[in-house]
Amino acid sequence: MSNAPVFEIDPKAFWSDPYPDLAKMRATAPIAFVPQLGATLITRRNDIFENEKKIDVFSSDQPNGLMTVLMGQNMMRKDGAAHQAERRAIFPTVSPKTVQNVWKSKFEAATSDILSRLHPRGTADVVADIARPISGEALKAMTGLTNMTWQEMDRVSQGMIDGCANYAGDPQVEARCHDCTASIDAHISARKAALINAPDHSLLSVMMQAGLTDHQISANVKLAISGGQNEPRDAIAGAVWALLTHDDQLAAIRNGGATWLAAFEEYARWMSPIGMSPRRVAKSHNANGVAFQPEDRVFLMFSSGNRDSECFANPDAFDIFQDVSKAISFGAGPHFCAGAWASKCLIAEVALPMIFEHFKGLELAGDAPFGGWAFRGPLQVPVRWQV
């Protein structure tokens, strides 16, 4: 185990709001061992930015990690040539060109249908009624699992997310995760014949065309679902809430003084839907006076780095006018999120502008509680609008 200073947390309070503890760690113990998480946390932005690139020390290859055990070894849990080979194989699905030429129109069509059906109601929960189906329909198209409902897409994604964050070892959480991964495998098997006869730009199709093994295909589709449903869902709902609670910034966007992209990127910095990324220490290493030992578990705390006062002028506030160029919301090293372009398109070019355009007089209709630290988002965002 590393010799980092020990920092104790209350797990329930940390899940409810990790930011006070993370601020204390940055100030007093920027690299700290948290016994309740069984990991050493790196909390300052520049330390994360520097060390994430040291894959020979802080390895993504984690044979005993929850993601690998529960979902299979995907490209996110590989380093070097093995990681790059699978990343290249999926690039035809997630490239900026494909996102604009193939996926954007599908995002727009699905979002328009969802919002049009909701409009007569005059009220909704942004999380459950708007963001979940928008994210789910987008992911159905991109993965190629068009035989799956958006409701099932959301269920299996949440089940895997819960499983990957199940550091307490809850057997019921693990069982739900296994049920969800089995559902994904069944849907993959049912789609393969059609994609052999009519290949397309979907993730499943391009991996089949690239000759990846069944194991690689299964693991990487699960990775895409675990990251491609919950994080866009949480970012859409959270950004809507943030703009509705910052009228001046919403007005600036509507008046052309700011952009939807700025709102999304600032929200992703401020509330970090992906709060951390785990690493396994591959060899002895010293960093900032802390001696790491092989097999230590390390958490790169993106959420903490994104609120580092050394890097951001107004770190604890939602401020779309501040410089977010140092944000590490999508990672900082070779594992920079492959879906970043699709995420920006779905949220900043489609979901946010269409939601505010469709629903005139959109306003909050109740409290919006948040939860999570490894993955964080609003639990509900009740709204109403003019009918």
FIMAR-84067 format. One line per field, with one value per residue: x, y, z negated of N, C-alpha, C in turn; residue in three letters. Coordinates in steps of 0.001 Angstrom, whole numbers, plus 500000, padded with zeros to 6 digits. Layout:
// residues N
nu = (X,...)
nv = (Y,...)
nw = (Z,...)
cau = (X,...)
cav = (Y,...)
caw = (Z,...)
cu = (X,...)
cv = (Y,...)
cw = (Z,...)
residu = (ALA,...)
// end
This chain:
// residues 387
nu = (500841,500436,502281,500752,499151,496417,492996,489904,486523,482947,481051,478328,477825,479791,478868,476554,477530,480561,482312,483084,484850,486749,487836,489106,491010,492564,493695,495033,495965,496807,497373,495983,495226,492208,490542,487898,487310,489297,491493,494037,493730,494212,494087,494573,494483,496746,498465,496958,496750,499417,500179,498342,499236,501379,501505,503005,503313,500859,498571,496004,495304,493655,493262,491805,489973,486753,485342,486588,486183,483378,482438,484160,487369,487749,488726,489295,490462,492948,496351,498794,499808,497746,495496,495433,494991,492353,491064,491535,490014,487374,487132,485887,483214,483012,484283,484770,483760,481956,480156,478986,478007,476495,475385,474312,471893,470240,470193,468820,466310,465263,465244,463484,461098,460718,460451,458260,456180,456051,455320,452457,451873,452923,454477,457268,459820,463055,465198,464112,462105,463004,465926,466810,465446,466409,469211,469244,468074,469930,472163,471324,471300,474040,475466,474427,472571,469754,467640,467057,465159,464952,464488,465465,468117,468834,468441,470313,472676,472743,472807,475343,476993,476458,477467,480207,480936,480683,482172,481755,480958,478334,476183,473716,473796,475876,474688,472572,474087,475282,472992,472335,474547,474244,471886,472755,474604,472861,471317,473310,474019,471642,471629,473749,473610,472042,473693,475896,474901,474113,476165,476988,477618,477649,478814,478915,478856,481204,483233,482886,483486,486162,487287,487458,487466,484793,484770,486144,484389,482020,482881,483578,481249,479732,481243,480793,478060,477954,479271,478074,475390,474579,476255,475821,473035,472981,474410,472830,470401,471450,472701,470498,469171,471182,471260,468660,468775,470479,469762,470843,472970,471717,470188,472248,473165,470894,470825,473013,475431,476892,477537,475821,477604,479566,478103,477640,480325,481219,479413,480138,482688,482171,480332,481079,480173,481521,483283,485675,488564,489812,493050,495709,498651,501579,504292,506841,506809,507425,505715,505270,506237,504941,505092,504358,503255,503540,500486,498882,495776,494582,492778,492049,490933,488886,486750,487565,489956,488833,487843,489927,491486,493855,493784,491388,489374,486980,486197,484206,481767,479088,479861,479711,481330,483942,487362,487755,489679,491564,490154,489457,487426,486877,488984,492626,494778,496087,493739,491721,488339,486755,484273,483843,483336,480854,479335,479472,478147,475562,474642,475312,474773,472347,470450,470292,469761,467371,465607,465178,464102,461752,460166,458487,458787,460012,460634,461827,460167,460359,462565,465933,467671,471042,473364,476079,479575,481664,480339,478275,475189,471974,469192,466570,464838,462424,460239,458269,456238,454904,451842)
nv = (498809,502315,505007,507195,509943,509280,509761,510113,509364,509868,507553,507785,510549,511359,510262,511744,514394,514911,517031,518854,517218,516572,519089,519599,517563,518355,520649,519846,517186,516230,513863,511111,508360,506696,504899,503928,503620,502031,502876,504986,508363,510725,514123,516748,518799,519151,517146,514872,515197,514910,512352,510531,509953,508294,505378,503147,503068,503857,501886,500926,498359,496085,493274,492217,494135,495710,496421,494866,492242,492080,492939,492150,492398,495376,497966,500140,499107,498363,498898,500735,499151,497253,498606,500760,499421,498455,500860,502110,500398,501022,503606,504405,504585,506615,508897,512443,513136,511027,511351,513847,513421,511082,510358,512707,513569,511432,511680,514122,513515,511537,512956,515068,513650,512579,514928,516141,514354,514646,517284,518100,517477,519338,519178,517507,515137,515894,514113,511409,511482,512913,513159,510477,508890,510318,509964,507156,506422,507531,505997,503436,503634,504207,502039,499947,498255,498153,496588,496744,498274,501760,501925,499491,499841,501928,500639,498482,499881,501399,499284,498173,500360,500667,498227,498487,500413,499196,499000,498250,495664,494595,491904,491815,493990,493142,490858,491994,493375,491255,490183,492264,492399,489952,490369,492259,490731,488882,490535,491456,489052,488566,490540,490214,488700,490275,492514,491450,490961,493531,495766,498630,501914,501487,500696,497931,496818,497914,496839,494139,494132,494834,492564,491884,489823,487787,488129,490578,492263,492028,493015,495664,496785,496728,498498,500875,501204,501466,503869,505511,505975,506708,508959,510996,511216,512205,514564,516018,516395,517615,519921,521302,521883,523482,525718,526657,527571,529637,532268,534494,533452,531639,533466,534805,532874,532541,535049,535073,535599,533651,530097,526934,524845,525874,525928,523179,522191,523629,522755,520024,520269,521463,519776,517225,514478,512020,511072,509931,507869,504616,503187,500758,500297,499564,499310,500127,503484,506976,509896,513224,512948,510708,507246,504808,501423,498290,497017,498670,500391,503096,506121,508386,511481,513050,514801,516306,517476,519118,521179,522596,525279,526324,526165,527073,529954,530417,528125,526664,527408,527494,528734,529884,531572,531389,530269,527057,525435,523830,521780,518397,516692,514675,513025,512811,511614,508887,507492,509236,510113,508239,508722,511437,513359,512562,512879,515668,516560,515366,516515,519340,520292,519262,518177,520159,522760,522030,521229,523633,525108,523760,523745,526257,528849,527269,526037,525363,522997,522079,520563,519520,516997,515730,512991,510688,509904,508587,508406,511022,512752,514436,513253,513695,516123,518116,519816,522403,523759,526055,525259)
nw = (500000,500634,499072,498573,496886,494648,495307,494002,494883,494854,496308,497204,497086,498856,501234,501508,501740,502883,503056,500879,499289,501242,501758,499312,499389,501625,500550,498194,498326,501087,502434,501249,499087,498934,496741,496714,499368,500218,501711,503171,503637,506181,506406,507356,510256,512048,511199,511822,514609,515373,514371,515450,517956,517585,518282,517805,515141,513816,514537,516831,517182,515455,514148,512002,511505,511028,513396,515398,514427,514346,516855,518841,520506,521816,524215,522630,520452,521208,522199,524186,527233,527492,526576,528417,530841,530672,530310,532757,534320,533657,534484,536984,536243,534302,535222,535851,538399,539032,536934,537558,540180,540132,537545,536361,537632,536970,534205,534026,535163,533429,531000,531582,531923,529338,527761,528957,528409,525670,525275,525057,522398,520584,518335,516811,515808,516248,516179,516216,518224,520438,520793,520437,522530,524821,524685,524687,527187,528946,528331,529012,531810,532373,531254,532690,531679,532317,531799,529184,526601,525610,522926,521918,522626,520916,518471,518479,518714,516319,514514,515026,514434,511697,510859,511462,509674,507284,504773,502195,502354,502601,502936,504284,506028,507677,508809,510282,512145,513587,514755,516451,518216,519469,520872,522762,524248,525396,527050,528787,530107,531461,533386,535131,537583,539335,539600,540819,543356,544088,543580,541510,540074,537383,534034,533388,535951,537242,535674,536150,538886,538695,537746,535041,532108,530717,527959,527640,529014,527504,524972,525586,526623,524302,522784,524256,523808,521019,520663,522511,522082,519374,518735,520832,520380,517697,518066,519880,518413,516117,517154,518187,515783,514582,516306,516024,513464,513642,514892,516255,517700,519391,520852,522158,523936,525548,526671,528285,527129,525964,526146,526665,526521,524824,522474,522040,521806,519590,517641,517553,516530,514041,512650,513339,514706,515103,512550,511705,512548,512373,511578,511735,509926,511512,511050,508611,507511,507086,506217,505653,503038,502157,501886,504089,504330,506140,507413,505913,505612,507423,507678,510104,509677,511482,511063,508872,509822,511749,510276,509296,507863,508712,511396,512439,512662,511330,509643,508164,509099,511503,514483,517508,518860,518111,518557,519663,520650,519433,518359,517412,518109,519956,519582,519781,520963,522949,522840,523340,523726,526188,527200,527165,529222,530202,527907,527465,529746,529499,527069,526991,529581,530270,528144,525941,527274,528660,526620,525184,527208,527972,525643,524498,522119,520218,516988,513632,511527,508986,506507,507320,506597,506288,506843,506227,506781,508166,510557,511411,511077,511569,509704,510204,512164,512005,514222,515853,518530,521002,522542)
cau = (500000,501186,502440,500011,498396,495066,491895,488662,485283,481659,480650,477022,477982,480626,477977,475631,478281,481977,483169,483759,485989,487778,488499,490009,492146,493442,494392,495849,496530,496392,497412,495565,494605,490878,490279,486527,487292,490391,492264,494737,493113,494991,492992,494891,494367,498020,498986,496200,497125,500765,500331,497505,500008,502419,500796,503892,503139,499430,498082,494572,495139,493285,492614,490886,489111,485331,484903,487093,485528,481946,482088,485168,488456,487545,489909,489567,491259,494174,497315,499736,499398,496457,494478,495383,494434,490889,490620,491500,488932,486074,487158,484891,481923,483021,485050,483988,483059,480809,479194,478249,477370,475638,474645,473611,470509,469494,469982,467788,465011,464791,464973,462264,459964,460554,459962,456915,455227,455946,454877,451104,451772,453216,455341,458071,461093,464049,466020,463398,461231,463659,467328,466971,465153,467303,470483,469050,467863,471215,473068,470829,471783,475498,475978,473865,471589,468440,466643,466901,464406,465764,464326,466413,469446,469059,468525,471567,473762,472770,473231,476795,477600,476372,478388,481592,481170,480260,483362,481334,480740,476935,475898,472547,474274,476638,473747,471889,475052,475386,471750,472395,475517,473655,470932,473512,475135,471747,470959,474399,473876,470465,471833,474924,473297,471583,474815,476760,474268,473990,477034,476760,478632,477469,479950,478910,479196,482596,484112,482796,484224,487589,487743,487641,486895,483512,485032,486449,483157,481119,483416,483588,479855,479350,481912,480076,476764,478162,479674,477336,474005,474429,476912,475015,471773,473212,474861,471674,469508,472162,472919,469199,468988,472144,470850,467417,469111,471387,468999,471674,473783,470786,469866,473414,473161,469787,471127,474196,476634,477571,477114,475396,478803,480181,477294,477903,481688,481321,478700,480934,483773,481656,479651,481820,479411,482502,484032,487015,488974,490729,494290,496496,500072,502282,505643,507102,506882,507288,505093,504966,506553,504188,505682,503351,503739,502817,499133,498057,494643,494621,491658,492291,489676,488612,485834,488358,490829,488034,487534,491203,491587,495095,493574,490125,489156,485760,486095,483048,480541,478742,480165,480018,482248,485322,488217,487720,490608,492312,489252,489797,486137,486928,490280,493752,495866,495753,492371,490754,487077,486578,482953,483729,482711,479437,478723,479322,477116,474250,474216,475436,474225,470997,469539,470056,468997,466034,464777,464781,463290,460441,459381,458448,458551,460522,461082,461871,458911,460677,463978,466710,468771,472121,474001,477175,480919,482365,479488,477426,474162,470728,468286,465363,464765,461045,460057,456990,456344,453636,451228)
cav = (500000,503556,505655,508455,510209,508719,510726,509382,509949,509229,507156,508312,511980,511485,509989,512874,515555,514652,518189,519370,516361,516704,520381,519427,516752,519182,521637,519285,515874,516085,512424,510585,507039,506733,503488,503544,503287,501104,503414,506256,509339,511870,515088,518010,518684,518982,515814,513916,515410,514377,510931,509679,509580,507337,504100,502111,503082,503867,501051,500664,496899,495721,491958,491958,495281,495411,496502,493707,491028,492074,493283,491697,493367,496256,498761,501070,498374,497929,499967,500587,498689,496550,499651,501519,498595,498452,502243,502317,499599,501653,505007,504736,504884,507794,510008,513667,513105,510134,511974,514899,512959,509913,510286,513927,513572,510445,512311,515154,512897,510889,513990,515763,512767,512493,516208,516396,513523,515153,518679,518349,517228,520564,518915,516292,515023,515931,512896,510195,511617,513585,512798,509029,508418,510932,509259,505765,506292,507815,504873,502332,503835,504145,500693,498973,497428,498740,495639,496998,499485,502719,501611,498431,500443,502663,499685,497723,500818,501676,498076,498038,501459,500310,497130,498969,501259,498391,498729,497639,494248,494212,490792,492119,494879,492306,489997,492824,493661,490058,490096,493296,492018,488844,490963,492871,489654,488312,491490,491418,487821,488671,491555,489963,488228,491405,493413,490775,491155,494959,496487,500071,502633,501251,500123,496480,496507,498228,495892,492894,494335,494903,491234,491695,488578,487931,488664,491999,492957,492066,493888,497067,497253,496999,499753,501983,501381,501952,505273,506279,506207,507456,510269,511976,511437,513071,515875,516725,516816,518535,521204,521983,522427,524564,526901,527179,528232,530745,532933,535401,532681,531140,534608,535088,531898,532873,536310,534912,535997,532429,528944,525726,524053,526418,525484,521762,521984,524152,521842,518807,520607,521822,518666,516009,513215,510967,511672,509366,506709,503815,502673,499803,500625,498435,499200,501105,504835,508072,511100,514243,512453,509484,506048,503835,500057,497495,496546,499687,500915,504551,506782,509716,512154,514105,515786,517181,518269,520111,522301,523037,526745,526671,526059,527677,531229,530361,526661,526059,527994,527265,530012,529527,532554,531185,529429,525657,524703,522860,520768,517007,516002,513492,512399,513664,510848,508029,506987,510316,509485,508089,509215,512869,514108,512206,513483,517104,516738,515014,517400,520771,520661,518713,518083,521411,523758,521563,521251,525004,525608,523101,524004,527684,529125,526158,526434,524292,522778,521386,520386,518614,516415,515072,511900,509967,510506,507996,508911,511957,513420,514699,512108,514153,517553,518394,521079,522645,524702,526522,524352)
caw = (500000,500666,497777,498608,495655,494627,495230,493744,495389,494606,497670,497583,497344,500057,502360,501627,502237,502621,503288,499681,498952,502279,501547,498176,499840,502466,499725,497107,498671,502486,502718,499945,499041,498332,496400,497050,500792,500479,502828,503019,504536,506672,506458,508017,511710,512742,510860,512631,516006,515562,514063,516293,519144,517205,518287,517289,513682,513503,515639,516990,517188,514088,514274,510890,511323,511173,514786,516134,513922,514612,518237,519790,520666,522963,524561,521542,519477,521864,522438,525283,528563,527418,526489,529660,531913,530555,530512,534214,534899,533451,534930,538013,535618,533420,535785,536029,539688,538922,536024,538259,541419,539917,536288,535947,538129,536185,532901,534176,535418,532207,530000,531987,531637,527885,527242,529495,527673,524310,525218,524540,520965,519861,517193,516967,515106,517327,516127,516610,519391,521567,520991,520594,523888,525813,524608,525071,528633,529597,528120,529836,533177,532487,530972,533621,530973,532580,531297,527759,526301,524859,521508,521593,522728,519674,517360,518473,518444,514884,513818,515130,513686,510281,510624,511515,508501,506138,503978,500937,502594,502403,503853,505113,507091,508597,509526,511287,513202,514427,515542,517497,519246,520226,521811,523859,525097,526160,528104,529773,530904,532323,534424,535960,538938,540143,539880,541803,544669,544391,542642,541416,539301,535957,533326,533565,537339,537602,535001,536906,540123,538376,537375,533609,531591,530028,526619,527781,529410,526359,523925,526004,526680,522912,522414,524895,523142,519650,520710,523503,521673,518123,518707,521581,519662,516551,518527,520456,517334,515240,517831,518203,514433,514348,517064,515443,512201,513968,515954,517039,518635,520406,521711,523001,525033,526442,527351,529113,526419,525524,526948,525974,526253,523617,521337,521806,521332,518237,516747,517407,515608,512718,511977,513704,514757,514843,511452,511481,513334,511543,512136,510949,509946,512129,510495,507562,508068,506143,506766,504641,501705,501864,502492,504522,504440,507140,507128,505263,506385,507476,508347,510660,509352,512457,510478,508019,510683,512468,509378,508731,507953,509406,512844,512864,511982,510522,509717,507527,509652,512906,515124,518895,519447,517680,519395,519225,521513,518631,517810,517733,518036,520811,519391,520166,521545,524097,522704,523572,524124,527631,527568,526856,530319,530228,526733,527699,530763,528945,525989,527274,530887,530465,527002,525219,528053,529007,525411,524877,528320,527970,524436,524199,520710,519415,515655,512652,510814,507743,506205,508164,505813,507021,506129,506867,506804,509306,511630,510674,511852,510854,509567,510880,512454,512410,514959,516512,519643,521547,523529)
cu = (500879,501302,501756,499303,496968,494044,490605,487463,484082,481113,479312,477104,478788,479791,477037,476314,479756,482841,483780,484975,487110,488534,489493,491233,493103,494290,495380,496540,496153,496528,497148,494967,493283,490481,488877,486381,488394,491299,492980,494214,494110,493988,493303,494969,495706,498669,498276,496651,498486,500796,499446,498260,501085,501819,501683,503810,501670,498686,496562,494270,494913,492528,491585,489952,487658,484874,485337,486365,484073,481602,483035,486217,488268,488778,490266,490419,492475,495066,498099,499114,498032,495305,494320,494751,492906,490329,490538,490322,487581,485998,486145,483502,481915,483789,484186,483188,481820,479734,478347,477446,476370,474756,473837,472155,469649,469213,468821,466405,464442,464422,463696,461030,459676,459940,458551,455862,455020,455235,453473,450968,452000,454104,456091,459211,462158,464879,465277,462704,461916,465066,467528,466622,466039,468625,470343,468863,469152,472146,472615,471379,473285,476057,475542,472838,470205,467304,466400,466071,465310,465643,465301,467843,469784,469243,469874,472761,473874,473228,474735,477522,477599,477350,479831,481943,480850,481461,483026,481026,479330,476569,474691,472929,475038,475713,472988,472817,475196,474145,471787,473390,475003,472651,471656,474048,474036,471344,472048,474231,472727,470654,472902,474581,472877,472739,475856,476219,474197,474831,476750,477858,478541,478689,480032,479356,480663,483565,484058,483602,485739,488150,488029,486952,485548,483701,485318,485194,482226,481603,483326,482190,479377,480003,481161,478749,476946,478539,478808,475888,473938,475054,476197,473677,471955,473632,473714,470793,470179,472379,471616,468947,469917,471722,469570,467659,470125,470802,469863,472501,472919,470421,471020,473482,472078,470045,472375,475486,477421,476978,476623,476598,479503,479425,477570,479298,481875,480581,479539,482151,483250,481085,480189,480995,480293,483459,485429,487295,490002,491977,494909,497961,500847,503700,505837,507340,506715,506702,504723,505172,505812,504825,504574,504005,502942,501505,498321,496917,494653,493383,492117,490984,489455,487730,486579,489274,490095,487585,488789,491358,492883,494894,492324,489815,488002,485368,484808,481720,480336,478853,480618,480990,483694,486045,488214,488699,491426,491419,489654,488534,486117,488227,491386,494862,495421,494348,491342,489504,486887,485239,482766,483015,481220,478699,478484,478221,475731,473762,474200,474797,472774,470131,469257,469298,467583,465104,464283,463962,461877,459557,459459,458111,459032,461044,461075,460549,459134,462172,464625,467886,469774,472680,475126,478493,481764,481670,478448,476407,472929,469861,466934,465481,463349,460921,458623,457216,454947,453120,450318)
cv = (501245,504132,507016,508688,509688,509841,509933,510124,509209,508845,507728,509798,512209,511226,511160,514102,515355,515898,518788,518537,516500,518023,520287,518612,517579,520120,521007,517971,515555,514675,511746,509193,507153,505296,503032,503166,502287,501565,504691,507213,510436,512954,516403,517817,518406,517640,514734,513982,514786,512862,510022,509191,508535,505935,502943,502011,502933,503185,500929,499177,496440,494386,491677,493127,494944,495441,495275,492429,490951,492227,492704,492788,494167,497118,499764,500417,497727,499145,499707,500097,498015,497556,500384,500727,498594,499856,502566,501578,500286,503064,505318,505042,506250,508980,511255,513679,512219,510728,513003,514360,511822,510076,511537,513934,512569,510984,513305,514550,512265,511917,514743,514937,512696,513772,516506,515592,514025,516494,518877,518173,518485,520393,517614,516296,514932,514653,511724,510316,512197,513046,511301,508557,509043,510188,507820,505558,506566,506616,503629,502435,503603,502758,499687,498069,498055,497807,495794,498257,500470,502456,500520,498949,501179,501701,498984,498635,501092,500465,497877,499143,501148,499190,497582,499876,500518,498004,498148,496155,493761,493105,491053,493030,494070,491422,490770,493125,492461,489887,491082,492926,490850,489360,491572,491802,489037,489237,491556,490211,487926,489647,491178,489568,489384,492317,492766,491032,492626,495748,497983,500708,502352,500564,498615,496109,496764,497294,494531,493007,494352,493557,491044,490419,488849,488533,490162,492799,493110,493067,495360,497630,497577,498281,500953,502264,501952,503418,506133,506541,507118,508845,511309,512265,512435,514468,516675,517267,517840,519895,521990,522637,523613,525840,527508,527863,529352,531495,533809,534646,532067,532263,534929,534117,532241,534141,536243,535312,534828,531271,527804,524848,524546,525970,524021,521558,522511,523256,520585,519048,520723,520626,517297,514723,511980,511519,511142,508240,505928,503396,501665,500196,499399,498245,500294,502482,505854,509280,512030,513729,511203,508313,505049,502468,499297,496947,497512,500090,502441,505061,508165,510491,513349,515202,516778,518077,519374,521271,522828,524540,527204,526730,526786,528893,531177,528895,526067,526581,527536,528602,529742,530491,532333,530214,528003,524803,523664,521778,519370,516135,514725,512717,513284,512928,510012,507451,508110,509723,509444,508629,510705,513648,513817,512853,514973,517381,516502,516066,518863,521193,520220,518873,519433,522438,523308,521566,522664,525633,525029,523551,525481,527887,528026,526680,525238,524214,522021,521238,519374,518069,515706,513927,511289,510688,509904,508400,509787,512612,513686,513453,512421,515645,517853,519770,521192,523672,525080,525560,525159)
cw = (500000,499257,497741,497279,495772,494482,495111,494330,494813,495980,498113,497898,498614,501306,502587,502194,501917,502584,502028,499270,499979,502134,500387,498578,500684,501619,498752,497433,500113,503045,501382,500085,498286,498014,496760,498522,501156,501597,502424,504075,504902,507030,507160,509528,512381,512415,511666,514085,516305,515419,514904,517517,518851,517109,517818,515767,513315,514654,515631,517010,515751,514101,513190,510626,511610,512620,515570,515721,514373,516092,519275,519992,521953,523192,523473,520466,520134,522084,523719,526572,528539,527355,527813,530801,531856,530737,531997,534843,534754,534028,536029,537453,534942,533985,535918,537332,539611,538021,536760,539442,541218,538680,535968,536412,537371,534780,532988,534358,534144,531151,530320,531663,530140,527333,527725,528747,526247,524218,524649,523029,520130,518647,517413,515965,516197,517346,516757,517957,520625,521798,521188,522002,524960,525853,525089,526555,529402,529492,528881,531254,533279,532206,532024,532979,531102,532184,529802,527560,525557,523363,521071,521670,521433,518498,517326,518228,516954,514088,513863,514375,512195,509949,510568,510344,507203,505270,502607,501101,502335,503401,504754,506272,508138,509429,510599,512451,514144,515304,516701,518593,520079,521249,523005,524802,525964,527303,529188,530695,531897,533476,535443,537399,539840,540519,540796,543211,545073,543398,542658,540559,537804,535351,533524,534969,537650,536888,535679,538202,539886,537927,535901,533163,530920,528642,526683,528120,528224,525315,524318,526234,525269,522410,522983,524203,521739,519632,521586,523171,520457,518169,519579,520916,518533,516981,519135,519331,516431,515866,517954,516854,514183,515073,516494,514101,512392,515164,516851,518074,519740,521370,522646,524179,526039,527239,528220,528438,525856,526312,526058,525642,524998,522376,521009,521217,519912,517253,516492,516515,514193,511967,512383,513663,514583,513787,511254,512453,512531,512310,511170,511048,510414,511592,509454,508175,506951,506847,505620,503217,501298,502609,502805,504675,505489,506588,506260,506189,506274,508202,508806,510560,510291,511863,509598,508851,511410,511591,508679,508943,508606,510918,513345,512002,510998,510346,509176,508050,511088,513623,516554,519561,519016,518601,518847,520031,520738,518022,518285,517657,518850,520638,519934,520893,522728,524026,522764,524223,525639,528103,527368,527955,530398,529066,526937,528717,530170,527962,526416,528595,531062,529216,526349,526061,528375,527795,525133,526001,528263,526812,524063,522725,519796,518077,514725,511901,509505,507574,507140,507351,506715,506187,506934,506752,507929,510603,510943,511599,511022,510813,510194,511104,512923,513071,515455,517610,520113,522598,524435)
residu = (MET,SER,ASN,ALA,PRO,VAL,PHE,GLU,ILE,ASP,PRO,LYS,ALA,PHE,TRP,SER,ASP,PRO,TYR,PRO,ASP,LEU,ALA,LYS,MET,ARG,ALA,THR,ALA,PRO,ILE,ALA,PHE,VAL,PRO,GLN,LEU,GLY,ALA,THR,LEU,ILE,THR,ARG,ARG,ASN,ASP,ILE,PHE,GLU,ASN,GLU,LYS,LYS,ILE,ASP,VAL,PHE,SER,SER,ASP,GLN,PRO,ASN,GLY,LEU,MET,THR,VAL,LEU,MET,GLY,GLN,ASN,MET,MET,ARG,LYS,ASP,GLY,ALA,ALA,HIS,GLN,ALA,GLU,ARG,ARG,ALA,ILE,PHE,PRO,THR,VAL,SER,PRO,LYS,THR,VAL,GLN,ASN,VAL,TRP,LYS,SER,LYS,PHE,GLU,ALA,ALA,THR,SER,ASP,ILE,LEU,SER,ARG,LEU,HIS,PRO,ARG,GLY,THR,ALA,ASP,VAL,VAL,ALA,ASP,ILE,ALA,ARG,PRO,ILE,SER,GLY,GLU,ALA,LEU,LYS,ALA,MET,THR,GLY,LEU,THR,ASN,MET,THR,TRP,GLN,GLU,MET,ASP,ARG,VAL,SER,GLN,GLY,MET,ILE,ASP,GLY,CYS,ALA,ASN,TYR,ALA,GLY,ASP,PRO,GLN,VAL,GLU,ALA,ARG,CYS,HIS,ASP,CYS,THR,ALA,SER,ILE,ASP,ALA,HIS,ILE,SER,ALA,ARG,LYS,ALA,ALA,LEU,ILE,ASN,ALA,PRO,ASP,HIS,SER,LEU,LEU,SER,VAL,MET,MET,GLN,ALA,GLY,LEU,THR,ASP,HIS,GLN,ILE,SER,ALA,ASN,VAL,LYS,LEU,ALA,ILE,SER,GLY,GLY,GLN,ASN,GLU,PRO,ARG,ASP,ALA,ILE,ALA,GLY,ALA,VAL,TRP,ALA,LEU,LEU,THR,HIS,ASP,ASP,GLN,LEU,ALA,ALA,ILE,ARG,ASN,GLY,GLY,ALA,THR,TRP,LEU,ALA,ALA,PHE,GLU,GLU,TYR,ALA,ARG,TRP,MET,SER,PRO,ILE,GLY,MET,SER,PRO,ARG,ARG,VAL,ALA,LYS,SER,HIS,ASN,ALA,ASN,GLY,VAL,ALA,PHE,GLN,PRO,GLU,ASP,ARG,VAL,PHE,LEU,MET,PHE,SER,SER,GLY,ASN,ARG,ASP,SER,GLU,CYS,PHE,ALA,ASN,PRO,ASP,ALA,PHE,ASP,ILE,PHE,GLN,ASP,VAL,SER,LYS,ALA,ILE,SER,PHE,GLY,ALA,GLY,PRO,HIS,PHE,CYS,ALA,GLY,ALA,TRP,ALA,SER,LYS,CYS,LEU,ILE,ALA,GLU,VAL,ALA,LEU,PRO,MET,ILE,PHE,GLU,HIS,PHE,LYS,GLY,LEU,GLU,LEU,ALA,GLY,ASP,ALA,PRO,PHE,GLY,GLY,TRP,ALA,PHE,ARG,GLY,PRO,LEU,GLN,VAL,PRO,VAL,ARG,TRP,GLN,VAL)
// end
